[in-house]
Amino acid sequence: MKWLELLQVAGVTLVAAVTLVVLYSLGVRLTAIAGDARQKSPALVRSLAFVCFGFCALAVLFGIYLIVPYFAK
């Protein structure tokens, strides 16, 4: 077994998982901030939250693209 490749896959998996969690949690946090009544510009904060959710969805779709062999043809 090639240990370096195993460590590479483990490292990429860890980075991807942390990135997805950070993007999603940042989107949830920004959505909560936008819902605050004292917020000056909730539309801007809400749009940033949707951008975070969009990047999270793109990362998930890219992961599905990499996993499913039908798309590689």
N, C-alpha and C positions, 0 to 999 in steps of 0.2 A: 504494500500500500504506500502511496505517496503522501507523506505526512504534511508536506508543505501545501499541497492542494487542499487537503482536509482543513487545515488551519485557515487557508484563504476563504473557503466556503463558509466556515464558521464566523470569520470576521465580517464578511459581507452580509451574512444573515443578521448578525448582531447590529451592525450599522443600519441596515434597512429597518429592522424592528424598532430601534430607538428613534429613527427618523419618523416613522409612521406614528408612533406614540406621541412624540413631541408635536408633530403637526396637528394631530387630532386634539390633543389636550389644549394646545394654543388656540385652536378654533373654538373649542368649548368655552375657554376662558374669555376670549374676545366676545363671544355671543353673550355671556353673562355680563360683561362690562357694558355692552351696547344696550342691555335691558335696564340698566340703572337709570333712574329718573333724573339724577343729577349730572348725567353725562352731557357734555356740550355738543358733540357731533356723533350721535349714535349711528348715522348712516355710514360714515367712514369706517368706524370700528366694525360694524356688521359686515361691510364689504371685505375688510381684511380677514374676518373670520371665514367668509365664504371662499376667499382665495386659499386659505389654509386647508379648508375641506376639499377644495378642488385639487390642490397638489397631493393631498392624501389619497384621493380617488384615483388620480393619475398614477401614483406609485403602485397602488393595488392592481390597477388594470395592467400596468407594465409587468408586474410579478406574475399575473395570470398568463400574459402573453409569453413569458419566458418558460412557464411550467407546462402549458398545454402544447402537445406536439403538433396538433392540427394547424396552429398558426405559423409554425416554422416552415411550412411547405411553400 
